[in-house]
Amino acid sequence: MEYILITLIGYLLGSVPTAVWVGKLRYQLDVREHGSKNAGATNTFRVLGKRAGILVLTVDVLKGALAVLTPFFIFNLAWNNDFLIQLKIIGGISAVIGHIFPLFAGFRGGKGVATSLGIILGIHPLAALTCVGIFLVVFIISNFVSLGAIVAAISFPLSVEFLFLNDNNTLCIFSWLLSAAVIIAHHKNIQRLIRGNENKMNLFKK
């Protein structure tokens, strides 16, 4: 019952289509019909601007964080309890699935990068901050959001396993699976990067 409950909560949290709702309610357009046609924070920045992008990014990160922290709040378990870690991971995976296939937006969502950041913040904050730092360095140097996300995704399991010396096998396996999922979600971006026609975004440009 615990697994079913956390799966349901995680999926519903992930299904909140922040980019779609912000676009339709505030700007009367569907971001999935513009730019990269993706219901994520990056496309929101590109189509609707920084104010809307920051809002979507913040909420999408919170969705992931809440999905993995919910078991901690509901069940009286120690932070490093193996069962709690399993529940947090299940909640996180469900949230990413909900973000990619949102119940409240016709099952057409985003790639789950911001939500994944929220998940790793809730599961391993230090590894998450390491990934954020790596993302920002790569993004600022290259102006490619996708490249920053891909490199950060690769760095997550490496940080968990080698930098912070994690000894929980479930967390280790999850970190590699999450990394692979983010990379697979960016397969079209990888193709464009190879061809040299990937979209750039300047963090400091107004």
Sequence and secondary structure as in RCSB ss.txt:
>XXXX:A:sequence
MEYILITLIGYLLGSVPTAVWVGKLRYQLDVREHGSKNAGATNTFRVLGKRAGILVLTVDVLKGALAVLTPFFIF
NLAWNNDFLIQLKIIGGISAVIGHIFPLFAGFRGGKGVATSLGIILGIHPLAALTCVGIFLVVFIISNFVSLGAI
VAAISFPLSVEFLFLNDNNTLCIFSWLLSAAVIIAHHKNIQRLIRGNENKMNLFKK
>XXXX:A:secstr
 HHHHHHHHHHHHHT  HHHHHHHHHHSS GGGSTT   SHHHHHHHH HHHHHHHHHHHHHHHHHHHHHHHHHS
   TT HHHHHHHHHHHHHHHHHHHS GGGTT     HHHHHHHHHHH HHHHHHHHHHHHHHHHHH  HHHHHH
HHHHHHHHIIIIIS    HHHHHHHHHHHHHHHHHTHHHHHHHHHT      TT  
